[in-house]
Amino acid sequence: MGILNRLSKAQKRKLFSRFVLNWMPILSRAQALEHEFSQIGLKSATQNYTLNTSTDSKHGVNTYAVFYAPRSDANTNAIAMLLSLGKLFKRCSHFSKDIIFVVSDGQAEGLQAWLKAYHGNEESTYDRTEETLRVRSGAIQAALNLDFAGTGDYNALGIFFEGVNGQLPNLDLINTVADIAKDVAPVELTLHDELVPYTDNMTKNYINSLKKMLYMMKYQAVGSPSGNHGLYLKYKIDAITLYGFDKPGWPSQRYGFQRLGSLIESTVRSLNNLLEHLHQSFFFYLLSGVRRYTSIGLYMPPVIILGVSFIFQALSLWGVSSDLPLEVEAISKGEKTAVGLPYSRRDRNLKVPATIIGMSFVAGLASFQLLTTEFGFPGETPMLKLVASVGVCSMLVISAVSSARVRNHVLKSADKKDNSASSGELTPAVDWIILKTFILALSALFVTTLSALNFSLAVSIGVIIVFPYMVFRPSRFIGLSIVQAIILLVISPPGLLLMASSFYSMDVSMVLGWALQEYEVLGTWLLPAVCGIYWPLNLAAIVMVLMPVS
C-alpha cells in the first residue's frame, strides 16, 4: 500500500488500465470501467452484443459514458487517457457539446454493435444481437479513436484516417490535429505508423511521399478501415485514429500523458467550437504527408483516361465486327477489294457473345452466393466454398469454349460441303471480336463508375487488366492461346488470393475468411465487386482467348 500511495494519479490510472485489460474477465472488466466512469461523475453503462458470422461467433461487452455539456450550443494508455480526460472535462464549464466515451470490446465488431444500437437497428448480412443503449446523447459530429498501446511514452503520433470502402473524413479534421501538434502541443506527427526523415534529396523525398500515398491507397482499395474510426464514417461522422508509437533511434523528443492530453483536449475544444458539421473542406483527396494532399481534380483524370482507352478500342472492334464478314465474303468470291460501303454493313450476330457474358455473370453471382451462404453441412469451411466456386467457374469456361469450337467445326464442315460462304456461317470468325468489345465496354463502365466511389480500388483493377484485356486475342497457335489464358488465370480472383496469401505468409483460408468477415461485419464492397463484376469479366476474357479463329 505504501508503494501505491507514492504513485501519481496518472500512474494509478495506467496501473488500473493495465490490470483491467490483461487479467480481468470480459464482464468484470466492463463493470470495473463503468464504475470508474461513475466515480468520475459521468453517466455510464454497459452493452452486451453477440455476433454470428459464416466463419466465427463472438460475444463481448462494451462500456460507454456520456459527459453532458454544462451549457448548450445557440488500449492501456488509451483507457487511462479516457479516464483522465473524463475527470478533466467534468470540471470544465466551457463545453457546449456532449462528449461520449466508448471502450469497445473485441476489435471492430464491438464498436460496430454500439454504433448500430446508437443509431437504431439496421439490416445486416449476419446474425447479431445487441442490447439497447440505456444512456444516450444527440447526433455525433466527430470522433477521435485513441490507440495508445503499452504504458510507456512515445516519440511519434500517427494518424489513421481511411474508412470502410475508402471513405475519408473531412480534411479539416486532419488539418486541425496537424496545426495543434505543430504549435499548441508540439508532437512529431506522421501518416500511419512510419516515420521517414526529410532529406535534401528531392528524389528521395518524392519516393517517400509516393510510398505514403500508395500505403493509403492500399487501405482504400481493400475497403477495410485502418482503425476503429472507420466505422464512424459509415454514419457520416468525421473520425480519425491517433496512434502513439515509439520508433527506436528517432531523434524527436519523447512525450507522455501531459503532451498527449493537451493535444486531445485542444482538438476536442476545437470541435466544441464548431457551429455546424464539417463540410467546407475536401472529402476526396490523397495524402502524401500530413500537410500535403492531392485533390480529386488532379488524380481523377488518369483513371478517366484509362477508361476512355477501353472505350476507343471497343468502338474500333465494333466497326471491325461489321466489316469482317464482307471482307471474308469478298475474298471467297475472288474479289480483289473487300471494302464495303457504310450502308452495306451487315448486322452482327450477338447471340454467342451475349450468352457467354450472361453465363459469366451468372457464374460470378453463384460463386458469391456459395462463399457467403452458410449451408450447415459438416466440414464446411471457407476453403471448401472457394473450391466449389472455382469448380462452377471452370465448368462455365469449359462448356463455353467446347460449344464454340464444336460450332465452328460444324460450320466449317458445312462450308466445305456446300463450297459456299454465307453470313451465318461466318459468325465464328467475329464472335471473339464482339465478345472482346463487350468485355472492354463493361470494363470501362466498371472502372470509371467505381472511380467516383473508391478511386484506389478502381485504379488498382484498371492497372491489372489494361494490358491483357486490350492486347490478348485468340490465336491459331493453341499454345499462345493457352499462355494468354494462364496469365488471365493468374490475375483472376483465385490467383490474386494465392498471391496475397503468399505475400503476407498466411493461409489461403485465413485470407478468404478475413474477406468474408469484412463483408459480413463491416459491409465492405471488395467481395461483391470481385465476384459480381471483376470475376465475370475475367471468365469472359479466358473464354475469348480460347475461342476458334478463322
C-alpha positions as CSV (number, residue, x, y, z in Angstrom):
1,M,0.0,0.0,0.0
2,G,2.9,2.4,0.7
3,I,4.1,2.0,-2.9
4,L,0.6,2.7,-4.3
5,N,0.3,5.8,-2.1
6,R,3.6,7.2,-3.7
7,L,2.2,6.8,-7.2
8,S,0.7,9.8,-9.0
9,K,-2.9,9.8,-10.2
10,A,-1.8,9.2,-13.8
11,Q,0.3,6.3,-12.8
12,K,-2.5,4.8,-10.8
13,R,-4.8,5.1,-13.8
14,K,-2.2,3.4,-16.0
15,L,-1.9,0.6,-13.5
16,F,-5.6,0.2,-13.3
17,S,-6.0,0.1,-17.1
18,R,-3.3,-2.5,-17.4
19,F,-4.9,-4.7,-14.8
20,V,-8.3,-4.3,-16.4
21,L,-7.1,-5.2,-19.9
22,N,-4.8,-8.1,-19.1
23,W,-6.2,-10.0,-16.2
24,M,-9.9,-9.4,-15.7
25,P,-12.7,-11.3,-17.4
26,I,-14.8,-9.6,-20.0
27,L,-17.9,-8.8,-17.9
28,S,-15.8,-7.9,-14.8
29,R,-13.7,-5.6,-16.9
30,A,-16.7,-3.8,-18.3
31,Q,-18.2,-3.4,-14.9
32,A,-14.9,-2.0,-13.5
33,L,-14.7,0.5,-16.2
34,E,-18.3,1.5,-15.7
35,H,-17.6,2.0,-12.0
36,E,-14.6,4.2,-12.8
37,F,-16.6,6.4,-15.1
38,S,-19.3,6.7,-12.5
39,Q,-16.7,7.6,-9.8
40,I,-15.6,10.5,-12.1
41,G,-19.2,11.7,-12.2
42,L,-20.1,10.6,-15.8
43,K,-23.3,8.7,-16.6
44,S,-22.1,5.3,-17.8
45,A,-23.5,1.9,-18.8
46,T,-22.5,-1.3,-20.5
47,Q,-23.8,-3.1,-23.6
48,N,-23.8,-6.8,-24.4
49,Y,-23.5,-8.0,-28.0
50,T,-23.3,-11.3,-29.9
51,L,-22.0,-11.7,-33.4
52,N,-22.5,-14.8,-35.5
53,T,-20.9,-14.8,-39.0
54,S,-20.4,-17.6,-41.5
55,T,-16.8,-18.1,-40.2
56,D,-17.0,-17.2,-36.4
57,S,-19.1,-16.4,-33.4
58,K,-18.1,-13.7,-30.9
59,H,-19.5,-12.2,-27.7
60,G,-18.4,-9.0,-26.0
61,V,-19.4,-6.2,-23.6
62,N,-18.9,-2.5,-24.5
63,T,-18.6,0.2,-21.9
64,Y,-19.5,3.8,-22.6
65,A,-20.1,7.0,-20.7
66,V,-21.5,10.4,-21.6
67,F,-20.3,13.8,-20.4
68,Y,-23.3,16.1,-20.7
69,A,-22.3,19.7,-21.6
70,P,-22.9,22.2,-18.8
71,R,-24.2,24.7,-21.4
72,S,-25.9,24.2,-24.7
73,D,-25.0,25.4,-28.2
74,A,-27.2,28.7,-29.9
75,N,-5.6,0.5,-25.4
76,T,-3.9,0.6,-21.9
77,N,-2.7,4.2,-22.1
78,A,-5.8,5.0,-24.2
79,I,-8.2,3.9,-21.4
80,A,-6.1,5.7,-18.8
81,M,-6.3,8.8,-21.0
82,L,-10.1,8.4,-21.3
83,L,-10.5,8.3,-17.6
84,S,-8.2,11.3,-17.1
85,L,-10.0,13.3,-19.8
86,G,-13.3,12.4,-18.3
87,K,-12.3,13.8,-15.0
88,L,-10.8,16.9,-16.6
89,F,-13.9,17.6,-18.7
90,K,-16.2,17.2,-15.8
91,R,-14.5,20.2,-14.1
92,C,-14.8,22.3,-17.2
93,S,-17.7,24.6,-17.9
94,H,-16.9,25.8,-21.4
95,F,-18.0,22.8,-23.4
96,S,-21.2,23.3,-25.4
97,K,-21.4,19.8,-26.8
98,D,-21.8,16.4,-25.2
99,I,-18.8,14.1,-25.1
100,I,-19.2,10.3,-25.3
101,F,-16.5,7.9,-24.1
102,V,-16.7,4.4,-25.5
103,V,-14.4,1.5,-24.6
104,S,-15.4,-1.2,-27.1
105,D,-14.8,-4.9,-26.5
106,G,-13.1,-7.1,-29.2
107,Q,-12.0,-5.3,-32.3
108,A,-14.2,-3.6,-34.8
109,E,-17.3,-5.7,-34.1
110,G,-17.7,-4.2,-30.6
111,L,-17.8,-0.6,-31.8
112,Q,-20.0,-1.7,-34.7
113,A,-22.5,-3.1,-32.3
114,W,-22.5,0.1,-30.2
115,L,-22.9,2.3,-33.3
116,K,-25.8,0.3,-34.7
117,A,-27.6,0.4,-31.3
118,Y,-27.0,4.1,-31.0
119,H,-28.3,5.0,-34.5
120,G,-31.1,2.4,-34.5
121,N,-31.5,-1.1,-35.8
122,E,-30.4,-1.7,-39.4
123,E,-30.5,-4.6,-41.8
124,S,-27.4,-6.7,-41.6
125,T,-25.8,-9.6,-43.5
126,Y,-25.0,-11.5,-40.4
127,D,-26.8,-12.7,-37.2
128,R,-26.3,-10.2,-34.5
129,T,-27.8,-9.3,-31.1
130,E,-27.0,-6.2,-29.1
131,E,-28.7,-4.6,-26.1
132,T,-30.5,-1.3,-26.4
133,L,-28.4,1.6,-25.0
134,R,-29.6,3.0,-21.7
135,V,-27.6,6.2,-21.9
136,R,-27.9,8.4,-25.0
137,S,-27.0,11.8,-26.3
138,G,-27.6,13.7,-29.6
139,A,-26.2,13.4,-33.1
140,I,-22.4,12.7,-33.2
141,Q,-20.5,15.3,-35.2
142,A,-16.9,14.0,-34.9
143,A,-14.9,11.2,-33.2
144,L,-11.4,10.6,-32.0
145,N,-10.2,7.0,-31.7
146,L,-7.3,6.6,-29.3
147,D,-4.8,3.8,-29.8
148,F,-2.0,4.2,-27.2
149,A,-0.6,0.7,-26.6
150,G,1.5,-0.1,-23.6
151,T,2.2,2.0,-20.6
152,G,5.3,3.9,-21.7
153,D,6.0,7.2,-23.5
154,Y,6.1,7.8,-27.3
155,N,8.2,9.8,-29.7
156,A,5.7,10.0,-32.6
157,L,2.0,10.2,-33.2
158,G,0.4,8.6,-36.3
159,I,-2.9,9.5,-37.9
160,F,-5.0,6.8,-39.5
161,F,-8.0,8.1,-41.5
162,E,-9.1,5.6,-44.1
163,G,-12.7,4.3,-43.5
164,V,-14.9,1.5,-44.8
165,N,-14.9,1.2,-48.6
166,G,-12.4,4.1,-49.0
167,Q,-14.5,6.7,-47.2
168,L,-12.4,9.6,-45.8
169,P,-13.1,12.2,-43.1
170,N,-13.2,15.9,-43.8
171,L,-9.7,17.1,-44.4
172,D,-10.3,19.9,-41.9
173,L,-10.2,17.4,-39.0
174,I,-6.7,16.2,-40.0
175,N,-5.6,19.8,-40.5
176,T,-6.8,20.7,-37.1
177,V,-4.8,18.0,-35.4
178,A,-1.7,18.9,-37.5
179,D,-1.9,22.6,-36.5
180,I,-2.3,21.7,-32.8
181,A,0.6,19.2,-33.0
182,K,2.7,22.0,-34.6
183,D,2.0,24.9,-32.2
184,V,-0.1,24.1,-29.2
185,A,1.2,20.7,-28.1
186,P,4.4,20.0,-30.2
187,V,4.3,16.4,-31.2
188,E,6.1,14.5,-34.1
189,L,3.2,13.8,-36.4
190,T,3.1,11.4,-39.3
191,L,0.7,9.4,-41.5
192,H,0.1,5.9,-40.3
193,D,2.9,4.3,-38.3
194,E,6.0,5.1,-40.4
195,L,8.4,7.9,-39.8
196,V,10.6,8.9,-42.8
197,P,13.3,11.6,-42.3
198,Y,13.3,14.6,-44.6
199,T,16.4,15.0,-46.7
200,D,17.8,17.5,-49.2
201,N,17.5,14.9,-52.0
202,M,14.3,15.8,-53.9
203,T,14.1,12.3,-55.5
204,K,14.2,10.5,-52.1
205,N,11.6,12.9,-50.7
206,Y,9.4,12.2,-53.8
207,I,9.7,8.5,-53.4
208,N,9.0,8.6,-49.7
209,S,5.8,10.7,-50.4
210,L,4.8,8.3,-53.1
211,K,5.2,5.3,-50.7
212,K,2.9,7.0,-48.2
213,M,0.3,7.7,-50.8
214,L,0.4,4.1,-52.1
215,Y,0.1,2.9,-48.4
216,M,-3.1,5.0,-48.1
217,M,-4.4,3.6,-51.5
218,K,-3.8,0.1,-50.3
219,Y,-6.2,0.6,-47.4
220,Q,-8.7,2.2,-49.7
221,A,-8.5,-0.5,-52.3
222,V,-9.3,-3.4,-50.0
223,G,-12.1,-1.3,-48.4
224,S,-11.1,-2.2,-44.8
225,P,-10.7,0.6,-42.3
226,S,-7.3,1.3,-41.0
227,G,-8.7,1.7,-37.4
228,N,-12.0,1.7,-35.5
229,H,-12.5,5.3,-36.5
230,G,-13.5,4.0,-40.0
231,L,-16.8,2.7,-38.6
232,Y,-17.9,6.2,-37.7
233,L,-17.5,7.3,-41.3
234,K,-20.3,4.9,-42.4
235,Y,-22.7,7.1,-40.3
236,K,-21.4,10.4,-41.8
237,I,-19.3,11.1,-38.7
238,D,-15.8,12.5,-39.4
239,A,-13.3,10.5,-37.4
240,I,-9.6,9.6,-37.2
241,T,-7.4,7.4,-35.1
242,L,-4.5,8.8,-33.1
243,Y,-1.8,6.1,-32.7
244,G,1.1,6.6,-30.4
245,F,4.3,4.6,-31.1
246,D,7.9,4.7,-30.2
247,K,10.5,4.4,-33.0
248,P,13.9,3.4,-31.7
249,G,16.7,5.8,-32.8
250,W,14.3,8.6,-33.8
251,P,15.8,11.9,-32.6
252,S,12.5,13.6,-31.7
253,Q,11.7,14.2,-28.0
254,R,9.7,11.6,-26.1
255,Y,6.4,12.7,-24.6
256,G,3.8,11.2,-22.4
257,F,0.4,11.8,-20.8
258,Q,0.6,15.5,-20.4
259,R,1.5,16.3,-24.0
260,L,-1.0,13.8,-25.4
261,G,-3.7,15.1,-23.1
262,S,-3.0,18.6,-24.1
263,L,-3.3,17.7,-27.8
264,I,-6.5,15.8,-27.4
265,E,-8.1,18.4,-25.2
266,S,-7.3,21.1,-27.7
267,T,-8.7,19.0,-30.5
268,V,-11.9,18.4,-28.6
269,R,-12.2,22.1,-27.7
270,S,-11.8,22.9,-31.4
271,L,-14.6,20.6,-32.3
272,N,-16.7,22.0,-29.5
273,N,-16.4,25.5,-31.1
274,L,-18.0,24.3,-34.4
275,L,-21.3,25.9,-35.2
276,E,-22.2,23.3,-37.8
277,H,-21.0,20.0,-39.2
278,L,-17.6,19.9,-41.0
279,H,-18.4,20.4,-44.7
280,Q,-16.3,23.2,-46.1
281,S,-13.1,21.3,-46.9
282,F,-12.3,18.2,-49.0
283,F,-13.8,14.7,-48.7
284,F,-11.9,13.3,-51.8
285,Y,-8.2,13.5,-51.6
286,L,-4.9,11.5,-51.5
287,L,-2.4,12.3,-48.8
288,S,1.4,12.0,-49.3
289,G,2.1,13.7,-46.0
290,V,0.4,15.2,-43.0
291,R,0.4,18.6,-44.7
292,R,0.4,17.6,-48.4
293,Y,-2.6,16.5,-50.3
294,T,-3.7,15.8,-53.9
295,S,-7.3,16.9,-54.7
296,I,-9.8,14.9,-56.8
297,G,-9.3,17.4,-59.7
298,L,-5.7,16.1,-60.1
299,Y,-5.9,12.4,-59.5
300,M,-9.2,11.7,-61.3
301,P,-8.2,12.4,-65.0
302,P,-5.7,9.4,-65.2
303,V,-8.4,6.8,-64.3
304,I,-10.8,8.5,-66.8
305,I,-8.2,8.3,-69.5
306,L,-7.7,4.6,-68.6
307,G,-11.5,4.0,-69.1
308,V,-11.5,6.0,-72.3
309,S,-8.8,3.8,-73.7
310,F,-11.1,0.8,-73.3
311,I,-13.9,2.6,-75.0
312,F,-11.8,3.6,-78.0
313,Q,-10.7,0.1,-78.7
314,A,-14.2,-1.3,-78.1
315,L,-15.6,1.2,-80.7
316,S,-12.8,0.1,-83.1
317,L,-13.6,-3.6,-82.7
318,W,-17.3,-2.9,-83.1
319,G,-16.7,-1.4,-86.5
320,V,-14.4,-4.3,-87.5
321,S,-17.0,-6.8,-86.4
322,S,-19.4,-5.4,-89.1
323,D,-16.8,-5.1,-91.9
324,L,-15.1,-8.5,-91.4
325,P,-18.0,-10.7,-92.9
326,L,-17.9,-8.5,-96.1
327,E,-14.1,-8.9,-96.4
328,V,-14.3,-12.7,-95.9
329,E,-17.2,-13.0,-98.4
330,A,-15.4,-10.9,-101.0
331,I,-12.2,-13.0,-100.7
332,S,-14.3,-16.2,-101.0
333,K,-15.7,-14.8,-104.3
334,G,-12.3,-14.0,-105.6
335,E,-12.8,-10.2,-105.5
336,K,-9.7,-8.0,-105.1
337,T,-11.3,-5.5,-102.8
338,A,-13.2,-6.1,-99.7
339,V,-14.1,-2.5,-98.7
340,G,-17.9,-2.2,-98.2
341,L,-19.9,1.0,-98.2
342,P,-21.3,2.2,-94.9
343,Y,-24.9,1.4,-95.9
344,S,-23.9,-2.1,-96.9
345,R,-22.6,-3.2,-93.5
346,R,-24.3,-6.3,-92.1
347,D,-26.0,-7.0,-88.9
348,R,-23.9,-8.5,-86.1
349,N,-24.7,-11.9,-84.6
350,L,-24.7,-11.2,-80.9
351,K,-26.2,-14.4,-79.6
352,V,-22.9,-16.2,-78.8
353,P,-21.1,-13.3,-77.2
354,A,-24.1,-12.2,-75.2
355,T,-24.7,-15.7,-74.0
356,I,-21.1,-16.0,-72.8
357,I,-21.3,-12.7,-71.0
358,G,-24.6,-13.6,-69.4
359,M,-23.3,-17.0,-68.3
360,S,-20.1,-15.4,-66.8
361,F,-22.1,-13.1,-64.6
362,V,-24.4,-15.9,-63.5
363,A,-21.3,-17.9,-62.5
364,G,-19.9,-14.9,-60.6
365,L,-23.1,-14.4,-58.7
366,A,-23.3,-18.1,-58.0
367,S,-19.8,-18.0,-56.6
368,F,-20.7,-15.1,-54.4
369,Q,-23.7,-17.0,-53.0
370,L,-21.5,-20.1,-52.4
371,L,-19.0,-18.0,-50.5
372,T,-21.4,-16.0,-48.3
373,T,-24.1,-18.7,-47.6
374,E,-23.8,-21.0,-44.6
375,F,-25.2,-24.4,-45.7
376,G,-24.6,-26.1,-42.3
377,F,-23.1,-29.4,-43.5
378,P,-20.2,-31.0,-41.7
379,G,-16.7,-29.8,-42.7
380,E,-17.9,-26.6,-44.2
381,T,-15.0,-24.1,-44.4
382,P,-14.2,-21.0,-46.5
383,M,-11.6,-23.0,-48.4
384,L,-14.2,-25.6,-49.4
385,K,-16.5,-22.9,-50.6
386,L,-13.7,-21.4,-52.7
387,V,-13.1,-24.8,-54.3
388,A,-16.8,-25.1,-55.1
389,S,-16.8,-21.6,-56.6
390,V,-13.7,-22.3,-58.8
391,G,-15.5,-25.5,-59.9
392,V,-18.6,-23.6,-61.0
393,C,-16.5,-21.1,-63.0
394,S,-14.3,-23.8,-64.5
395,M,-17.5,-25.6,-65.8
396,L,-18.6,-22.4,-67.5
397,V,-15.2,-21.9,-69.3
398,I,-15.0,-25.5,-70.4
399,S,-18.6,-25.6,-71.6
400,A,-18.4,-22.2,-73.4
401,V,-15.1,-23.0,-75.2
402,S,-16.2,-26.5,-76.1
403,S,-19.5,-25.2,-77.6
404,A,-17.7,-22.5,-79.6
405,R,-15.2,-25.0,-81.1
406,V,-17.8,-27.6,-81.9
407,R,-20.0,-25.0,-83.5
408,N,-17.0,-23.7,-85.5
409,H,-16.2,-27.3,-86.6
410,V,-19.8,-28.0,-87.8
411,L,-20.0,-24.8,-89.8
412,K,-16.6,-25.4,-91.4
413,S,-17.8,-28.9,-92.4
414,A,-21.0,-27.4,-93.9
415,D,-19.0,-24.8,-95.7
416,K,-16.8,-27.4,-97.3
417,K,-19.8,-29.5,-98.3
418,D,-21.7,-26.6,-99.9
419,N,-18.5,-24.9,-101.1
420,S,-20.1,-21.5,-100.4
421,A,-19.9,-18.9,-97.7
422,S,-22.8,-17.1,-96.1
423,S,-23.1,-14.6,-93.4
424,G,-24.5,-17.1,-90.9
425,E,-21.5,-19.4,-91.5
426,L,-19.0,-16.6,-91.0
427,T,-20.1,-15.7,-87.4
428,P,-17.4,-17.8,-85.6
429,A,-14.8,-15.6,-87.2
430,V,-16.2,-12.5,-85.5
431,D,-17.7,-14.0,-82.3
432,W,-14.5,-13.3,-80.3
433,I,-14.3,-9.7,-81.7
434,I,-17.8,-8.9,-80.5
435,L,-17.1,-10.7,-77.2
436,K,-13.9,-8.6,-76.7
437,T,-15.9,-5.5,-77.5
438,F,-18.4,-6.3,-74.7
439,I,-15.5,-7.0,-72.3
440,L,-13.8,-3.7,-73.0
441,A,-17.0,-1.7,-72.8
442,L,-18.1,-3.2,-69.5
443,S,-14.5,-2.8,-68.1
444,A,-14.7,0.9,-69.0
445,L,-18.1,1.3,-67.3
446,F,-16.9,-0.6,-64.2
447,V,-13.6,1.3,-63.8
448,T,-15.0,4.8,-64.4
449,T,-18.1,4.3,-62.2
450,L,-16.1,2.8,-59.4
451,S,-13.5,5.6,-59.5
452,A,-16.1,8.0,-58.2
453,L,-16.8,5.7,-55.2
454,N,-13.4,4.2,-54.5
455,F,-10.6,5.6,-56.6
456,S,-7.9,3.4,-55.2
457,L,-9.9,0.2,-56.0
458,A,-10.8,1.4,-59.5
459,V,-7.2,2.3,-60.4
460,S,-5.9,-1.0,-59.0
461,I,-8.3,-3.0,-61.1
462,G,-7.6,-0.8,-64.1
463,V,-3.9,-1.2,-63.9
464,I,-4.2,-5.0,-63.6
465,I,-6.5,-5.6,-66.5
466,V,-5.5,-2.8,-69.0
467,F,-2.7,-4.7,-70.8
468,P,-4.2,-8.3,-71.1
469,Y,-7.7,-7.1,-71.9
470,M,-6.5,-4.7,-74.7
471,V,-3.7,-6.9,-76.2
472,F,-4.9,-10.5,-75.8
473,R,-6.8,-12.2,-78.6
474,P,-7.3,-15.8,-79.8
475,S,-4.6,-17.3,-81.9
476,R,-4.3,-20.0,-84.5
477,F,-1.5,-21.4,-82.4
478,I,-3.1,-23.1,-79.5
479,G,0.0,-22.8,-77.3
480,L,-0.2,-19.0,-77.5
481,S,-3.9,-19.0,-76.5
482,I,-3.1,-21.3,-73.5
483,V,-0.3,-18.9,-72.4
484,Q,-2.7,-16.0,-72.5
485,A,-5.4,-18.0,-70.6
486,I,-2.8,-18.8,-67.9
487,I,-1.9,-15.1,-67.5
488,L,-5.6,-14.3,-67.2
489,L,-5.9,-17.1,-64.5
490,V,-3.1,-15.5,-62.6
491,I,-4.9,-12.2,-62.4
492,S,-8.3,-13.9,-61.6
493,P,-9.6,-13.6,-58.0
494,P,-8.3,-17.1,-57.0
495,G,-4.9,-16.3,-58.5
496,L,-4.7,-12.9,-56.7
497,L,-5.9,-14.7,-53.5
498,L,-3.0,-17.1,-53.7
499,M,-0.5,-14.3,-54.4
500,A,-1.8,-12.3,-51.4
501,S,-1.6,-15.3,-49.1
502,S,1.9,-15.9,-50.3
503,F,3.0,-12.3,-49.9
504,Y,1.6,-12.0,-46.3
505,S,2.7,-15.6,-45.4
506,M,-0.8,-16.5,-44.5
507,D,-3.0,-19.5,-45.2
508,V,-5.4,-19.1,-48.1
509,S,-8.4,-19.9,-45.9
510,M,-7.4,-17.2,-43.4
511,V,-7.2,-14.5,-46.1
512,L,-10.6,-15.6,-47.5
513,G,-12.1,-15.8,-44.0
514,W,-10.9,-12.2,-43.4
515,A,-12.6,-11.0,-46.7
516,L,-15.8,-12.8,-45.7
517,Q,-15.8,-11.3,-42.2
518,E,-15.1,-7.8,-43.6
519,Y,-18.1,-8.1,-45.9
520,E,-20.5,-9.6,-43.3
521,V,-19.5,-7.4,-40.3
522,L,-18.4,-4.1,-41.9
523,G,-20.2,-4.3,-45.3
524,T,-17.1,-3.8,-47.4
525,W,-17.6,-3.8,-51.2
526,L,-14.4,-5.8,-52.1
527,L,-16.0,-9.3,-52.2
528,P,-19.2,-8.3,-54.0
529,A,-17.3,-6.2,-56.6
530,V,-14.8,-9.0,-57.2
531,C,-17.4,-11.8,-57.5
532,G,-20.1,-9.7,-59.2
533,I,-18.1,-7.8,-61.8
534,Y,-14.4,-8.5,-61.9
535,W,-14.5,-12.3,-61.9
536,P,-17.3,-12.5,-64.7
537,L,-15.3,-10.2,-67.0
538,N,-12.2,-12.3,-66.3
539,L,-14.0,-15.5,-67.1
540,A,-15.3,-14.0,-70.4
541,A,-11.7,-13.0,-71.3
542,I,-10.5,-16.5,-70.7
543,V,-13.2,-17.9,-73.0
544,M,-12.4,-15.2,-75.6
545,V,-8.7,-16.1,-75.9
546,L,-9.6,-19.8,-76.2
547,M,-12.2,-19.3,-78.9
548,P,-11.6,-20.5,-82.5
549,V,-10.5,-18.1,-85.2
550,S,-10.6,-18.2,-89.0
